[in-house]
Amino acid sequence: MVKRSSLWSQRYLAGWAILLQCVGVLSVFLLRVTMSSNKISSLPDIIGSMSQVRSLNFARNCIQVLPQTICDLSFIEELNFLQNKIAKLPSGISHLTRLRSVNFEGNALSTFPSEVCAISSLEEVNFNNNHIEFLPVHISNLKRVQALRLSNNRIPSLPNSICELTELETLTLMGNKLTELPLMFDSLRNLQHRSIDSGLDLFNNEMQMPPRHVCDSGVESVFQYLREIRRTRPVEVNRRKILVFGESGAGKTSMIHAMLNGRSRLALPDEQTHVLEQHMWTVEGERFQVNDFGGQQMYHVTNQLFFTRNAVNVLVFDMNRYGAARYNRDVGDWVQAVTAQVPDAVLLLVGTHSDLCTAAEIQRKREEILATMRQRENTVIEDIKEEIFKLKEALDGKRNGLFAGHNRFAGMSTEELTECHTLLQRRLTSRPVLPQEMIVVSSADSLDGIPLLVHTVLQCTQNPQLFPKTVVPESWADLERQLTESRSGPEHFLTYEQVVRMAGDFGLTEDRLIPALRYLHLVGEILWYEDNVMLKEYVFHKPSDLIDIFKAIFRHDIEDFLTYGNDVFKRVGHMTKQQFRLVKSRFLKGGQMSVGLLRCFLWGVCADHQSLSVVVGLLKKFELCYQLPESEATPGLTGPSSLLFLPWYLSYKEPSNLHKMWPTTVPDNYSQLQVMYQFPSVSPCGLFERMLVRLQRHVIRREDWKDGVVASIRNQTVLLRRTAGDEDCCELNLYVRGEELTAVWTILLLLHTEMTSLLSQWPGVRHQVFLVCSHCTCRGLADPHCFFGEVLDRPRPAGVSRLPCPNADDEEVVDVALVYPPPEALEGVLQEGDLRTALMEAAQQLGRDDWRRTGRVLGLAEADLEEIQHDFQTLREMKFQMLLSWQRKAGEDATLQTLMAALGGQEVGRKDIADSIAAKYFCR
């Protein structure tokens, strides 16, 4: 028998002597040679005698030069020289006419080898992580290429000829110096959406045309942008946002007055900013929207609704009152709040009241603050690098011995591990741009430091790496003008469908509208919360109206406002003193607001009943409140009987009878499961309160207090509790108890899915999830063992019934049913509401060319699709109605699994949507 492959990997074989063993008598029979992860520095000329070889794998070696004889391998189909030191390819490589795949990732190539362009048989080309500075025009000869990987090079532009590679499905260009794409780039009609290591990837470039937010939104957005540019014309815009935030009393408003007007005007004590004040500022030809955020704790939840990318974030603190003990309060917590939502935020640090400090004090505090900021950032980076190291070990098969409770990567497929690795790498590159220096100012008459602050802001926004110029289609500017003109109307917001019709008046079709709305949201002209299922149907064309609503309801001066001497409660609320006292108590202690009380809060903002109903709907959609059932309201108290619950005003202490609702020990014949969400310092502002609001979707009855709630859901008892952990960390603990374990798992996974969905709105927040060991809980251990939360996403290990617990005796083990959820519990998580919400999300992401294909795959007849297209005016309505039609016709067979299979299949080709649904609605 003749051996047809040779494998010497990770044996550290040096030199070419070992190769001679391969190429001797058997050389003509070898088909594959793998010698990866050795210390080979060169290849002998005799390698060319392997006349039948199909694949050479010399990845992760030290090879600098390839011998010319490698070009004699006329049957070769695959060359893999990943992570070597090769600077040039032999000229004769173009003779390898059967070559399908070349991988020279991580070498020293400074140019794209022109010889490669002559190999028309190539289907996959990988030159990631080299030093390539340009692409040759003749790259268009690679007619069959499906994957072209060029990430992390130095490429400043793409030749127009790249648009001829119409078979291209994957084009990775992450980490180059690109500023624009060829106008006919949408000719690459087979390009896929970015997914793990495939599709179109333009991350971390200096993109101007299309702008960065368009590139980050996926291939369809890029194509629609370019078509719109061709239909109208490109317009360069100079629009920036400045977000100014910091602790109350730091001097933000006075500093902004000095910046904008060039003279001192100190804010008076009663001029504290309520929620947010917006100013327009034009300087040196650039137009800025300056946002002055109120610093009181009550405003943090609404402030974050205005944080976006493409902004200069100015963190202001009072240098005079600063001390080391105030670092978190004055600096650290604010940095976390911003980067939790915008991980790559650009930050400036400004210390005010410099006129009250000595030069020595300023220098000492400057060094201390900057050093602490850098140290904390370095700690985060080291943690990410450690996770990447562990992931690489798992990919190399070195961490497979433990189950997922002790090793978070156990049980993951190679694809899942690769996806985790890609996400961690992005977290590593999407770090905040922290200040190298601190600007020290005084807003008094001297205006010390103010000119330097203005200069620094301008210097920052003119840095193309941080803020590339933005080029938009003229139709986007037309849409902005139209929306601005519509602000004269009485509406607080426009529906999405109204904006679709408005855009249609100047030829901006619906499928090209979404990138325009994203842009206008980024620059602050509108507010459009595309990622929020309940809010994306509304466009807030008058942001000031929304700010006024928030100002009216979220008040730091609530005690001063809620006095019976304020005649609004008599004149608008028509309350007697006794009624007012009861309403005030229920609001300040229990967070319960009657519609009558709300009318008093909103006096001057909206007076008529219809506007009031709109505001209530908005507050519910923003998940700032929920409506209590009629049975819990008090009819006749202030008119309408409805009560709203705003958890931010909740001040009740833990109820004294909690032990009756939630006994200290787990009752006999009951099972308890507990998930702990742990945050290194503070949890995202509003996470706990918004979870309290979401809980109302599921509960039968509940009792809330400031830091907790106990509730009943489908006959299971739930406890959610917020606590401060050790060393300034914060924990949210979710407990579920019940008599039937599968039912307990179902409720736990249901609420865990809600929490995971909420956490996704803070992409930069650091947190860990753990499943607390039920074995330890039943024994009453003060320090129970915690399994990694990944067990909630993994299938149960086959053939395993018991698992070890470090706190158990040698003979004690944990039932696997208490660590891994059963499949039937996963099925129980998906409710009708989840399916409808998922259909809405899928409809939003489907493109003009996708929705009919999706309908056909789901079994709808062509006549059904024609009827939908005839009956509904907008593309969004057509897409959603198509999915609803499928749901009605399929009945019980209309499941998310079926939908995901259709979307991810070859005919539709939208695996990105299927993956998004899976990540949000399934514990994998």
N, C-alpha and C positions, 0 to 999 in steps of 0.2 A: 504494500500500500504506500502511495506517495503522499507525503504531508504537503498540503496546499496552502498553509499559512504559517507564519512565524511570529511569535510574540515574546518580546523581552521588554517589559515595561517596569519601571520603578526598581530596576536591579542595579542602577548606577554602573553601567557598562561603559568604559571609556574607550575612545579611539575607534579605528575602523577594523581592528583585528577580529573583533567578534563578528562583524558583518561578513567577513570571509567565510564564516561557518554557514551563513545563510546562502551565499551565492555560489558555493562550490558546485558539486554535481547536481544539486537539486534546484539550482537557480531558475532553470527554465520552467519549473513546475510551480513556483511560488505565485500565489495570487494576491496575498495581503501580507504586508510587513508592518508590524507595530513595535516601535522602540521608543515609546514616550517616557518622559520623566527619567531620563538617564543624564549622563554628563558628557554626551557626545559633542565634540567640538568641530568635527569635519566628517565628510562622507568621501569614500574612495571612488576613484573613477570607475572601478569595476562594477559599481552599482548599476551602470548602464546595461550590464549583461542579463539583468532580470527581465528577459524579453516578454514574459507573460504576465508580469505583475499588474494588478488593477488598482491597488491602494498602497500608499506609503504614509505612515503616521510616525513622524518624528517630533511630536509636540513636546514642549517643555524640555528642550535641550539647550546647548550653547553653540549651535551651528551659526557660522558667520557667512560662509560662502557655499553655494551649491555648485557641484561640478557640472561642466558642460555636458557630460555623458548622461545626465538625468534626462536630457532631451531626446535620448534614444529609446525611452520607454514608450513605444508606440501604442501600447494597449492601456496605458495608465488612465484611470478615470477620476482618481481622488488624490490630492496632495494636501497633507496636513502638517504644516510647520509652525503651528501656534506657539507663541512665546519662545522664539529663538532670537538671534541677533543679526538677521539677514538684512543687508542694506540694498541689495540689487539682485534681480533675477537674471539667469542666463538668457542670452538673446534668442537662443533656439527653442525656448519654451513654447513659442508660437506654433511649433511643429506638432505639438501634442493635441492632435485634432479630435481625440476621444475624451478629452478632459471635461468632466462635468462639475467638479467642485475643487476650489482652491481656498485654503485657509492659511493666511499669513498674519493673523491677528497677533499684535504684541511683538512686532519686529522693529526694524530701523529704516524702513522705506521712506524716502523723502519725496518720491514722485510715484504716481500711479503708473505701474509698468505698462508702457505702450504695447509690449509684446502680448500682454494678456488680452488687449483689445482685439487681437487677431484670432483669438480662439472662440469661434462662433458657437462651439458646442457647450460652452459654460452655462450652467444653470444657477450656480451659487458661488459668490465671490465675497470673501471676508478679508478686509484690510483694516479692521478696527484697530485702534491704539497703535498707530504708526505716526509718521511726521509728514504725511502727504499734504502738499501745499496747493495743488491744482489737479483738476481732472481733464484728461485729453478729450478733444472733440470726437475722436474716433471711438469713444466709449459706446457710441450708438451701434457699433458693430456687434455688440453682445445681444443679439436679437432674442436669444432663448433665456437670458438670465432672469431668474425669478426672485432671487435674494441678493441684494448688494449692500454689504455692511461696511460703512465708512466712518463709524463713530470715533470720537476722540482723536481727530487729526487737526490740520490747520487750514482747512479748505475755506476760502473766502467767498466763492461763488460756484454755481453749477452751470455747465455749458447748456445751451438750448437743446443740443443734440440728445441730452439725457431723456428728453420727452419722447424719444423714439423707442424707448425700451418698454414697449406696451405689454410685455409679459410679466413685468415687475410686480411682485406682490409685497416684498419687504424691502424697504430702503431706510437704513438707520444712519442718521447724520448727527446724532447727539454730540455735543461738545466740540463743535467746529466754530468757524468765524463767519458763518453765513449771515447775510442781512436781507436777502430777498430770494424768491424762487422765480424760475422762468415763467413768463406769462402763460405759456401753454402747458404748464405742469399738470393740469387736469387731464391731459391726454393719457396719463398713466392710470387708466381706468380700472386696472386690476389691483392697484395698491390697497392693502388692507388697513383696518384700524389698528392702532398700536395695541399689542397684547404680548406681555412678557418680552420676548426677544424677537418680535416680528412686527410687520406692519410699518407704517410711516412714523419715524421718530425724529423730531426736530428739537428736542429738549436741549436747553443750555446753549443756544446760539444768540446772536444779537439781531434777531429778526425785526425788520421794519415793514416788509411787504411780503407776506402777511404779518401783522403784528403778533407778538408772542401769544396773546390770549387766543387768537385764532388757531395758531399752530398747536397749542395745547389742547384744543377742543376736538381734534381728530381730522382725518383725511377729508371727510365730507365738507366740513367747515372751510378747510383750505381751498377745496375745489370751488365751492360756492363763492368765496371771497374773490378768487381770481376771475371767475366768470363775470362777477359784478364789476370788477376793475375794468375788464375789457368792454363791458356794456356801457359804462359811464366814463369816468376818467379818475386817475389817482389824485388825492388831495393830501398834502402833508399838514398835519395838525400839531400844534404845540400846546398840549393840555396836560396838566399835572394836578395831582392832589397832594396836599400837605395835611397830615393828621397830627394834631397837637394834643397830647394827653399826659396825665400825671396826677399825683395826689391833689386833693382839694386844697386850695390856698397856696399852691406852688408858685403862682404868679404867671400862669399861662396867658390869661386874657390881657394883662398889662404888657407882656412880651409881644403878643400879637399886635396890639395897638402900636407899639414902638416899631415893629417890623414893617407894618403896612403903611404907616403914616410918617415915619421918620421923626417922630417927636414923642415925648413922654406924656402918657395919660394913664395914671395908676387907677386900677379898678377899685371901687369902694367895697367895703365888706358886704353890703347888700346887693352887689352886682355879681354874685357868684353865678357861674354858668349853669343853667338848667338843661340837662341832657346834652344839647349840642347847639352851637351857633356857627353859622356858615358865612364866610366872607369871600369875595372875589378880589384877586390881587394880580395886577399885570406889572411885570418888571422885566426889562431888557427883552421885550418881545415875547416873553412867555406868559401864559395865562394860568394862574393857580386857583384852585378852589381850596381855601383854608378852612379846616374843620377844627373848631375849638370845643373839646369834649369836657363836660362836667366831670369832676374827679370823685364825687361822692359814691360810696358803695352802691347805692340804689341805682345809679346810672350805668353800672358796668354791663348789665344785661342788655341794654339797648345800644350802648356804644359799639359793641361787637357787630351789630348789624350793618355798620358802616365801614368796617375794616375790609380793604381790598388790596390786591396787588397793584402795582403801578403807582404807588404812593410813597412819599417821603414821610417816615414816622418820626416825629420829634417828641422825645420823652423829656419832660420838664420836671425838675425837682428843686426844692428850696435848699440851696447850699448852706444857708445860715443855720437851719434847724436840723440838718442831716447829721446823723451819727451812725456808727457801724451797726447798731441795733436796729436801725431803720432801713437797712439795705433792701430787704424784701418789700417792705411797704412802699418805699420811694422809688425803687428801681426794679428789683428782681421780679416781683409779681406782675408788673406792667410789661416787662419784656416777655414773660411767659404768656400773658393774655394776648398779645399781638401775634407772637410766633405760633401760638396754638392754632390760629386761623390762617395766618400767612407765614408759612415756615421759612420762606426766603425774604422776609421783610427787610427793608433798608432802614436802619435806625441811626438817628442822631441823638446825642445826649447833651442836654443843656441844663446847667446849674444857674439858678437865678439868685438875686439879692447878694451879688458879689460885693456891693458897696458896704455890706455889713460884716464882711469877713476879711481877715488879714491875708496877705499873700502866702504866708506859711500854711495857714489853715486850708486855703484853696488848693495848694499843691499836695498837701497830705491827703485830703479827701479825694482829689482827682486820681491820685495813684491807687488809693485803696479801692475806689469804685471800679475803675477800669480793670484792676487786677482780679477782683472778685468776679466781674462779668466774664473775663477771659477764662478764668479757672472753671467756672460753671459750664461754659460752652465746651471747653476741652474735655470735661467729664462726660458730657453727652456724646461727643464725637468718639471718645474711647469706648463708651458703652456700645455704640453702633458698630465700631470696628470689631469688638469682641463677638457680637452677634454674627457679623459677617464671617469671622474666623470659624465659629461653630458651624455655620451653614456650609462653608466649604468642606469642613470635616464630614458633614453629613452627605454632601454630594460625592465625596471620595469614599463613602461607605465606612467611615470610621466611628460613626455615632449611631449605629443601628441596634445596639444591644439592649437598650432600655425601652420601656413603653412610654407613651406620650405624656403620662403624668410626671415622669422624672426627666424626660428628654423631649422638649417641645417639637423636635423635628422628626421624632419616630413616627413611622407610618405614612410619611409624606411621599408622594410620587416625585420622580425627578422633575417633572414639569412644575409641581407645586414648590419644590425647593428652589428651582430656578426663578420662579416668580417672586418668592420671598427675597432671594438674593438681589433681584433687580430693584425691588421696592426699597431694600436697605441701602443699596447704592444710591438711589435717588434721594433718600433721606440724608445721606452723607454729602451729596453735592448741593442739595437744596437747604443750605444753612443760612441763618440770618446774617446780613452784612452788618456786623457790629462796629461801633465807632472806634477808631484808633485814638482819637483825642476827644476831650470834653470841651465844649464851648461854655464859657462863663460870662454871664451878662448881668447888667443892671438895667432895669426899665425906668430908673429915675432920670433926672434931667441930663445926666452925663451920657446916657445910652451906651455905657461901656459894653463892648462885645457885640452889640447889635449889628453893626456893619459886617463884622466877621461872620455872624450867623447868616445874614442874607447872602453873603458871598459863598458860604459853605453849601447852602441850599441850592443855589444856582449851579455851583460846581458839581454837586451830586447829580442834579437832573440832567446836566449836559454830558455826563459820563455814559457813552453808548453801551458799555457793558452792563450798567445798572438800568438805564432807561433809554433803550434804542428809540430813534425817531419813529413816529407812527404815521403810516400812510394808509388812508382809508378810501373806499370808493366814494365818489361824489354823492351817491344816493344816500349814504349814511349821514352826510352833512345835511342833506335835504330832510331826512327823517328827524334829525335833531331840531331843525328849524320848525318843522310842523308840530312836534311835541311841545316846543317852547311856546308857540302861538296858542296851543290848546290849553295852556295854563290859565288863561283868562276865564275859562268855564268854571262851573261850580263843583265839578267832580273832584273827589279826593284822589281818584285813581282811574285808569282806563282798563278795560278788560283786554286780554291778549287778542281777542277777535277784533276789537275796535282798532287796535294798532295794526293788525294784518290788513284791514280795509284801508286804513290811512296810508300805509306803505304802498299798497297797490296802486294808489293814485299817481305815483311817479315811477311805476314799473319795478318796484322792489318786491319780488315774489316772496311768499312765505318761507320757502326753503332757504332763502338768502337773508331772511330777516333776523334770525337768531344771532348770528355773529355781530350784527349791528347793535342789537339790544345789549349783548354782552359788553361791547365797547362803551356804549353810553352809560352802563352801570359802572364800569371801571373808572371812568372819568368823573362820575358823580352827577351827571345830568339827569339820570333817572335812577330808580331803585327797582331792580328786577331779580327776584330770588329764584333763579332757574332750578337750583338743586332742591328746593323745597316743594314737595308735591302739592301742598295746599296753597302755596303762594305764587307758583309760576304762572297761574292764569291771570295775574294782575300785574300791570305796569304802573308804578308810582311815578307819574310824570311831573308831579309837584312834591319833591322830597321834603320841602318845608312843611307841607300839610302833615305828613307822617311824623315829622319831628315835633310839630305842635301837639299832636295827639299824645305822643310819648311824654312830652313835657307836662301835659295836663294830668296824666295818671301816675307817672313815676316821679315822686317829689321827695327831695331831701328835707323840705320844710313841712312835712306832712302834719306835724303837731300844731304848727302855727296856722296852717290852712284849715284844719278840722276844729274850728271853734264856732260855737253857735253865734258869736258876734259877727261872723262872716255872713252877711245877709243873703248870700247866694243860696244857702240852705233853706231860708224862709221864702225867698222870692222865686227861686227856680224849683227847689225840691218840695216846697210847701210842707215842711216838717214842723211839728211841735218840738219843744225842747226835749220832751221825753222820747219821742221818736228818734230825734237826732242822737241822743245819748246811746240808745240801743244800737242804732246803725253804726255809729262810730266804734263802739266796743266790738261789734261783730267783725268790723273791718280791720281794726288794728291788732286784734288778738287772733281772729280766725281767718283773715284774708278774704272775708266774704263781702262782696260789694253788690248791693241791690242796683237795679237799673236806674232807680230814682237817684241814688247816690252818684252813679256814673254820670247822669245828666248834669249834676252839679259840678263834677270835676271837669266836664267838657264844655261848660258854659263859655261861650266866646269862641269855641272851636267849631262846634256843630250844634245847632239849636233844634232842628226839626227831627221828628221821629224816624224818618227814613235814614237820615245821616247817622243817627244814633245806632240804628240797626246795622249799618255798614261798619261802624267802628267796632261794635261787638263782634261782628264776623271777622274783622281784621285781627283783633286781639286773639281770637280763638285760632285763627290760621297761623299767627306768629307763635302759637303755643305759649302765650303769656298768661292764659287763663283757660278755664273750662266752665261750662254752665252746669250748675247743680240741678239734679232732678227736681221736678215740680214739688215732689213730696217733701223736699227739704227746705223749700222756700216758705216765706211768711207772707201770705196774701194780705193786701191792704196796708202794708207797712208804709210804703212810699209810692203807691201806685201799682205798677206791674209787679208780679210776684217772682219774677226770675231773679236768681242770684248767681253772680259770677264768683269764681274762686280764683284769687290771685295769690299764689304761694309765696311771692316775694314779701308780702305784708304779714305773713303768718308768724306769730310770736308765742303761741301756746307752748308750754313746756311739756315734756313727756308725761302722758297721763298716769295718774297714780294707780289706776286699775289695769295697767298694761299687762301685768302678770296673769290676769284672768283671760285676756284676749290672746296673749302669747306667753304660755307658761315658761318658766326659766329652763326647765328640763323637757326634753322631747317626750310627749305622752307615750304610754305603751301602745304598741301596734301602729304607731305612726312612723313615717319616714320623713327625714328632713334633708334638704339639699341647700347648699349655700355657695354663692359665687361672690368673690371679693374683687372689687375694682380698686386698684391702688395707684395713687398719683404721688410722684416724688415730693411735691410741695403742696400745691393747691389744685383742686379739681377745676375744670373749666367753669367759668362763671355762668350760672344758670342751668348747668347740667342737671343737678338734683331737682331743681324746681320744675324744669321742663319734663323730667321723668315723672314727677307727680302729676303733671297735666296729662301726659300720655297714658298713665295708669288708668285714668278715668274711662278710656275706651273699653276696658275689660272688667272693671270691678262691679260687684253687686252692692257691697257696702264697704265703708272705709272710715278710719279715724286718723286725722293728720295732726302733727305737731311740727315745730320748727325744723327739727332734724330727722323726722321719720314719719312713717305711715304704716298702719297695719290694715290689711284689706282682705276681702274674700273674693276669690275668682274661681268660678266653676267648682265650688265646694272645697277648694284648697285655700289655706290661710297663708298670706304673704306678708312679710315684714321687709321694708326697705329703710335702711338707717345710714345716716351720714355721721362719721366720727373723725376726729383728728387722731392720726396714728403717731408713731414715734418719729422724732427728729423732723418735725414740721410736715410730715407727709399726711395725706388725706385719704380716707377710705370710704367707699360706698359698699355696703354689704346688702346683698339680696338673699333672703331666706324664703323657702317654700316648704310647707308641711302639709301632709295629708295621709290618708290611710292606704291609698293605692299608689305604688311607686311610679308606675307609668304616667299616671295623671299628674303626679308631682313633677316629673321630668318635663311633661308637656308645658306646664305653666312656667317652669323655670326657663325653658328654652324660648318660650313666647316673650317673656320679659327681657331675657338676655338679648334677643333679637332687637327689641325696642331700644335697649341701652346701646347696643353696637351701632344701630342706625343713628342715634343721637351723636355718639362719639365721632362718627365719620364727618360731622360738621366742624370738627376741630382737628384737621389733618395733621397738625404739628404737635399735638398734645402727647406728652410722654405718660404712658400708663402700662400697667400689667394686670392681667386677669388671672385669677386662681380659683380653682374649685376646692373648697375646704373639705378635708377628709371627714366623711360621715362617721367613720369608725372612731375617730378622736372626739367628735362632737358627742356621740352617745356615751363615751366614757367621761365626759365633762372635763377634758384636758384644757388647761388655760392657754396652752400654746399648740393648737392643733397643726397637723401637717397640712400643707397646701400643694395640690397637684397643679401643674401648669394648665391654664385655661384652654390650651389647645385640645384637651380631651373632649371638650364640648363640640369640636369640629371634626373629630376622627371617628371612623367606624370602630366598633368593638373588635379587639384582637380575636381572631378565629381560634377556637379551641381553648380559650382561657376563661376560667371561671373565678379565680381568686388572684388578687394583686397584693404586693407587699406594701406596708406602711412603715416608715422609720420609727414611729412611736409604738408599733405593735411588738408584742413578744414574739419569739421565734415561731411559736405555733399559731400566732394570730395573723390573719390576713383579711383583706377587704374584699367584699363581694364586688365583682366587676360591674354589676348592675348599679352600684352606687357611685361609679366613676365615669362610665361611658353611657351616654343616653341610648335607649333602645330605638330601633328604626321606627316603631309605631308612634313614639313620642314626637319624632321629627315630623311625621305626617300630620299629627294633631296640631302642630304650630300654625300651619297655613289655614287661615280662615278666609271667608268670602271677601272681607274687606281687604285682605292682603292681596288676593288675586286681582281685584279691581284696581288697586293702587299700582300693582305691577304692570297691568295692562296700560294704564295711563303713562307710566314711565317708558315702557317699550314703544308706545305710540309716539312719544316725543322724540325718541332717538332714531326711529326708522326714517329713512330718506325717501325722496320722491320716487326713486327707482326700486325701493325695497318693499314697499307695503303691499303691492299687488302680488309680488312673488311670495311674500309671507302668507297672504290669504290663500293662494293656490296650494301651498304646501300644507296649510292647516285644513284643507278640504273644501274651501269655498268655491263655488262655481263661478265661471267667468261672468255669468249674468248677475250674480250677487255683487261682484266687484263693480260692474258697470252701473248697477243701481245705486250703490254707495257713492260712486263718483258723480252721478247725476244729482243725487239728493242733497249732497253737502258741498258747501262753497269752498271751504278752506281745506288745505292738505292735512292740517292737524285733525280736523273733524273726520275726514275720510279715514285716516289711519286708526283713530280710536274706535270709530264705528265698525270698521272691519274686524277689529279684535273683539268687540262686543258681539258682533254677529256670530263670530266663531264660538264665543262662550255660550250663546243661546242655543246654537245648533248642536254643539257637542255635549251640552248638559254636564253630567257627572264626569265625563271624559275630558272636560276642559280643565286641565291642571297646568301648573307652572312647569312641571316636568315636560309635558307635551310642547308647551310654548318654547321652552329653552331648546328642546331638540330641533324644532323647526327653525328657530333663529340661527342656531349654531351649525346647521347642516350645510352641505356644499352648495345647495341651490340658492339659499338666501345669503349665506356667508357673513352673518352678523354675530359671530362668536363673542364680540365685545359686549353686545347687549345681553346675551345669554349669561356671560360671566358676571355681569353687573347684577342681574337678577339673582343668580346663585349666591353671590357674596352677601346680598342684602336680606334674602328671604329664606335661605337654607343654612343650617349648620352642617357643613360638609363632612 
